[in-house]
Amino acid sequence: MIKAVLFDMDGVLVDSEELTYVAAIEMLKERGADACKEDFLPFIGSGDVAYLGGAAGVHGLKYDRSMSDITYAKYEKLVQQHDIAYKNTVKTVNELKEAGYKLAVCTSSDLVKMNINLKAIGLHDKFDALINGRDIVKNKPAPDIYLKGAEMLGVSASECLVVEDAKNGILAAKAAGMHNVALTTTFSREELETTVSPEYICDDIYGIIKLIYQYNTKQG
């Protein structure tokens, strides 16, 4: 039975990828790099060090902590000008909470960005565990962050459903031995199927409600 839902954050709970690109590209531009969106795509879901450092490396720059600090400062200003919650994010989380499922956020982003996003969508108090990329040694696609999430929730890996948008995140969920569903918010259904083969694919986050019900009914 699925007893817990472990959410990635960016691209799952919040529509933040475009704003993150804008902030990161502006940061790199200030350092003389003419970066573009495609520079970041291979590093989505693998944490800010890999995400920013990977794109910076394309332009001959080396990551340092100030890259994250500056990017998140720019990102926070952008968030204040936009509604970043997906249409059914709040509805989905509230229904799962009311139904008694244990909930966690397991994001590769660091604490600063996690707090910015959860504050913006008003769901900070709905989760039983919050884990960010700085809480673990190996980030996605390693399974560490999801295994830590399950441990904090007090459930086994087989009782967890991971909700992801990134290919690195699906690989992490699989490595953790967890049920997994990919949302088509960042990559197409076809690309997800051909590259990482998620257990399930949904076009909208609210689709996981039906998915969990059907799975648990079948198991019961």
N, C-alpha and C positions, 0 to 999 in steps of 0.2 A: 504494500500500500504506500502511496505517496503521502507523507506526513509533513513535509517541509518544502518550501519553494525558495530557491536561492537566485536572486536577481543580479545580473550585471546591471550597470547603471546607465552609462552613455549609450544611446541607441536602443535602450530597452525601456527604462523608466522615463528618460528625458531625451528630447530631440535636440541634442547638443553638438552633434558632430560638425555641422556647418559653422557654428559659432566658434568651436575649438579650432577649426582650420583657419578662420579669419584671425583669431588671436595669435595663433602660432606663426602664421605667415607674416603678420605684422612684426612680431618679435624677431624673427629671422631677418626680415628686411632691414630692421634697425642695426643688424650685425653685418649687413652687406650681402645677404644671400637672397636671391630671387627665387624663393620656394613656391611650389604649387601644390594643390591638393593631392596629386598623384604621388608626391614624395612621401606622404604619410600613410597611404593605404596599406602597405605591407605590415605596418606596426600597430594597426588598430587593435585594441584590446590587450596590449602587452605592457601597459604601464607608461607613465610619462617619460621616464628615462629612455626607454626604447623608442617611444613615439616621437619625442622631440629630438632625441639624440640621433635616431635613425635618419630622420629628414635632414637634420643639420649635417650629418656625415656625407650626405649626397652632395653637399656644397662645400665640403672640406672643413667643416666646423666640428668642434668637439663639445659634447654636452657638459654643462655645468649647472649647478642648482639654480642659479639666477635665471636660467631659461624657463624653468617651471614657475618661479615666482613672478616673473614679468608676464608670462603667458596667462597665468591665472588671474592676475590683476586686470588684465585687458578683458579676459573672459567674463569676470564678474560684472564689469560695466556693461558688457553686451547682454548678459542675462537679465539685467535690470530693465532692459528695453524690449524683452521678448517673453512670451509665455512658452516655456520649454517643455512642459508636461505633454506627453502624447494624449490624444483625446480620451482614451480609456484607462490611463494609468491609475488615477486616483480611485476610480470605480473598481478596478481589478484588485488592487491592494486592499481596499476596504472590505470587499466581499470575501477575500481569502482570510483576512484577519477575523472577521465575524464568524467564519465557518470553522475557526479553530486551528488553522494551519500555522506552523511556525514559519517565520519569514526572516530572511537575511538579505542584506545588500553585500555583494562581493565584487567590488570594483577594483580594477587595476589602477585607476586614478588615485591620487594621493588624498590625504585627509582634507586639505583645503578645498579641492574641487568637489569632493563628496559633500562637504558641509554647504557649499554654495548651492549645489543642485537640490539637495533635500530640503533646504530652507526655502528655496524658490517654489517648490511644489507642495510644501506643507505636509510632508509625510515622515518627518524625522522620527516621530514617536510611534510609528506603526510597525517598526521592525524590531525583532528580538535580538538581532546581532548586526553589527556594522563592521565590515572588514575592508580596509583599503590596501592599495598596493605596497604601502610602506610597512604594513603589518607582517609581511611574509618575505622570505629570502628569494624564492624563485617565483617569478610572476608567470601568468598565462603565456604559453600553452601548458606550462607545468600545472599539476593538479592542486598545488599547495593551498591556494586561497579557498577553493571549494571544500577541501578536506578540513580546513580550519573552521569554515562556516558550519559544516555538519557537526564538528566537535563542540562548537559553542552552542549549537541548538540542541545537542544531546540526542541526535538521531544518526542512524547508520547511512552510509552512502547510498545504499539501494532504496532508501526511503525518501531520497531527495530528487526534486526536479529542478534543473538549472535552466534559467531563461536567458538566452544570449542573442546577440546580433552578430558578433564577430567570429571569424573562423578560429582564431586563437582561443577564444572562449569555449567554443564547442569542443575543440581538442582537449582543453583542460578538463571539461566536464566528463568526457569519455575516459580520460586518464584516471579520473577520480572514481570511476565506476558508477556514475550517476545517470539517471534519466535526463534527457536534454531536449530542449526545443529551441529552434532558431527562429527569430523574427526577421522578416524581409525588409528591415528598415535601412540596412547598410549595404547588404549584398543581395543579389537576386536569388530567387528560389533555385534556378538552374545552377548558378555558381556554387551555392551552398551544397546542393546535392552532389555535384561532380567533384568538389574539392574536399569536403569534410563529412558528408553524409550524416546529417543530424538524425536523431531518432524521430523527431517530429519537426514540422515547419509550420509556422502560423504567420499570416499577414498582419494580424492585429494582436496586441497583448491580451485582449479580453478572450481570445480564443483558447487560452490555457485553462480557463475555468471549465469549459466543456471537456477539454482533453483530460484534465485530472479526474473529473467526475466519471467519464467513460472508463478510464483506466482502473480506478478504484472499484467501480461497480463490477468490472470484469474479474478483478482479483477477489472480490468478496463473494 
